[in-house]
Amino acid sequence: MQTHNVALAGPIADFIVSVSPDGVVTGSDKDLKGLIADSPTLQADYAHDEDAIVKDSETVDHAFEGPVADGSQDKKDASTGKLIFKEEVKEGDVGWQSIRVLVKALGGDHVALFFVMWLGASVAEFSLSSAKLWFMGFWSSQYEKYPIEQIPVLW
């Protein structure tokens, strides 16, 4: 499982890998505490995630203060064991490093050949689509010009 919320998934994870924004593995360990001790960035993220869990649990608990719709559960049963939290959304631009990784993954060692083939396939797709439309018009016009017996069966 891949997650940004280390505090939520850390206690149930068997093996943890820390990856930098550049995609380089910066640490790996079976113990969350050992991995956090080695990385100050991960320490800050872990503290932020723990605060968010506490804040979100308060928000979710307030949602259950009203009556439960079907009446089958009370407030205490509904709020235990929850793993649903508000997702963190960051806005911004995708960096050129990420785009370069994507292009490299698509084309491998032959990026130019990949894009030429992709462009050629796109042109061929649109050309065949236009040719299909033209042929259907041409075929239907044959029924206006000639009697049905003179039109080839293969058309």
PyMOL commands that set and color helices and strands:
alter all, ss='L'
color gray80, all
select helices_A, chain A and resi 6-12+32-38+40-63+75-78+96-107+111-145+148-150
alter helices_A, ss='H'
color red, helices_A
select strands_A, chain A and resi 16-19+25-29
alter strands_A, ss='S'
color yellow, strands_A
deselect
rebuild
show_as cartoon
